[in-house]
Amino acid sequence: MTTLKYLAHYSEHIQSQAAQFISEGRLGDYLESKYPNRHQVQSDKALYQYINDIKNQSMRKIGPLSNVSYSSKLKVLNQALGVHTTQSRVQGSKLKSHNSITVASLFKEAPPEFLRMIVVHELAHFKEHEHNKAFYQLCCHMEPEYHQLELDTRLWLHWREFRS
């Protein structure tokens, strides 16, 4: 069976189905029929607005976003799909927070659903730091199809590698 590094934590059944789709050359057709569109969020400024809109809909209580960007330096497997950072500093008598999100540049080419899943995932980390039950419940609250989108995003990453 083909090594499916992006699906390593999924069940053997899902991994074998994915491997069959890949070996039969059907994965691209599946993904393109299910996710035919590409998003228009191409600049860091547009990404900031996009993430801020989702944050304001679902997580108003977290501090403002200080920095949002795409980065070509993120390696998908080493740094996951995106990165979030939180810093708190005392300035005088006030506590200032610095929240930032960085998304791998390859997601500029992704369907809008995949970008949303990554954004939801990174935003959820501002409230829940660990990948625990509460974290995934928050992700599903912000994006009801979160688990399916995460699986399909990982399949898309494999498809990108195998078509190259």
C-alpha positions in Angstrom: 0.0 0.0 0.0 1.2 3.6 -0.8 2.5 5.5 2.3 -0.2 8.0 3.1 1.6 10.3 5.5 -1.2 12.9 5.7 -3.7 10.1 6.7 -1.5 8.3 9.2 -3.8 8.8 12.1 -6.9 7.6 10.2 -8.3 4.1 10.3 -6.8 1.3 8.1 -10.2 1.2 6.2 -10.0 4.9 5.2 -6.3 4.6 4.3 -7.0 1.6 2.0 -9.9 3.4 0.3 -7.7 6.4 -0.3 -4.9 4.2 -1.6 -7.3 2.5 -4.0 -8.6 5.9 -5.2 -5.0 7.0 -5.8 -3.9 3.8 -7.6 -7.0 3.9 -9.8 -6.4 7.5 -10.6 -9.8 8.6 -9.3 -8.8 10.8 -6.4 -8.5 14.0 -8.6 -11.9 13.4 -10.2 -13.5 12.9 -6.8 -12.0 16.1 -5.4 -12.7 18.2 -8.4 -16.3 17.1 -8.6 -16.9 17.7 -4.9 -14.9 20.9 -4.7 -14.9 22.5 -8.2 -14.2 26.1 -7.1 -11.0 27.9 -6.0 -11.2 30.7 -3.5 -10.3 34.3 -4.2 -8.4 35.0 -1.0 -5.0 35.5 -2.6 -3.3 38.3 -0.6 -2.4 38.7 3.1 -4.8 41.6 3.3 -7.7 39.5 1.9 -6.7 36.6 4.2 -6.7 39.0 7.2 -10.2 40.1 6.4 -11.4 36.6 5.7 -10.1 35.2 9.0 -11.3 38.3 10.9 -14.9 37.8 9.5 -14.9 34.1 10.7 -13.5 35.1 14.1 -16.1 37.8 14.6 -18.9 35.4 13.7 -17.8 32.6 16.1 -15.2 33.9 18.5 -15.7 37.5 19.4 -14.2 37.2 22.9 -10.7 36.4 21.7 -8.4 39.4 21.3 -7.9 41.1 17.9 -5.7 39.5 15.3 -2.3 41.2 15.1 -0.9 39.5 12.1 -2.3 37.2 9.4 -0.3 36.0 6.4 0.4 33.3 3.8 3.9 31.8 4.0 5.8 29.7 1.5 8.2 28.7 4.2 5.7 26.5 6.0 6.3 22.9 5.2 2.9 21.1 5.4 4.0 18.0 7.3 6.5 19.8 9.6 4.4 22.8 10.5 1.0 21.2 9.9 -1.4 23.2 7.7 -1.1 26.6 9.4 0.4 28.1 12.5 -1.1 30.2 15.3 0.8 32.2 17.9 -0.5 33.9 21.0 1.6 36.3 23.2 0.5 38.3 26.2 2.5 41.3 27.3 2.0 43.8 30.2 2.1 47.3 29.0 1.7 49.7 31.9 -1.4 48.5 33.8 -2.9 46.7 30.8 -2.4 43.2 29.4 -2.1 43.3 25.6 -2.5 40.1 23.6 -0.9 39.4 20.2 -2.7 36.8 18.1 -1.4 35.8 14.7 -2.2 33.1 12.1 0.0 31.9 9.2 -1.3 29.7 6.5 0.8 27.7 4.1 0.9 29.4 0.7 -0.1 26.2 -1.2 -3.6 26.8 0.1 -3.9 29.8 -2.2 -4.8 27.1 -4.8 -7.2 25.2 -2.6 -11.0 25.1 -2.6 -12.6 27.6 -0.3 -13.9 24.9 2.0 -10.3 23.8 2.7 -9.1 27.3 3.5 -12.1 27.7 5.9 -11.3 24.4 7.6 -7.7 25.5 8.2 -8.8 28.9 9.5 -11.3 27.3 11.8 -8.7 25.0 13.1 -6.2 27.7 13.9 -8.8 30.0 15.4 -9.9 27.1 17.7 -6.4 27.0 19.1 -6.7 30.4 20.6 -9.4 29.0 22.9 -8.3 25.3 23.2 -4.6 24.7 23.0 -4.6 20.9 22.8 -6.3 18.7 20.2 -8.8 17.3 22.6 -12.6 16.7 22.6 -13.3 20.4 23.4 -11.1 21.5 20.6 -12.9 19.4 18.0 -16.3 20.4 19.4 -15.3 24.0 18.9 -14.1 23.3 15.3 -17.4 21.5 14.6 -19.4 24.4 16.1 -17.7 26.9 13.7 -17.7 24.5 10.7 -20.2 21.6 11.0 -18.5 19.7 8.2 -15.1 20.1 9.9 -14.1 16.4 10.1 -15.0 15.6 6.4 -13.2 18.8 5.3 -10.1 17.8 7.2 -10.1 14.4 5.6 -10.7 15.8 2.1 -7.9 18.4 2.7 -5.5 15.7 3.5 -6.6 13.7 0.4 -6.1 16.9 -1.6 -2.5 17.2 -0.3 -1.8 13.6 -1.4 -3.4 14.3 -4.8 -1.1 17.4 -5.3 1.9 15.2 -4.6 1.0 12.3 -6.8 0.0 14.4 -9.8 3.4 16.2 -9.7 
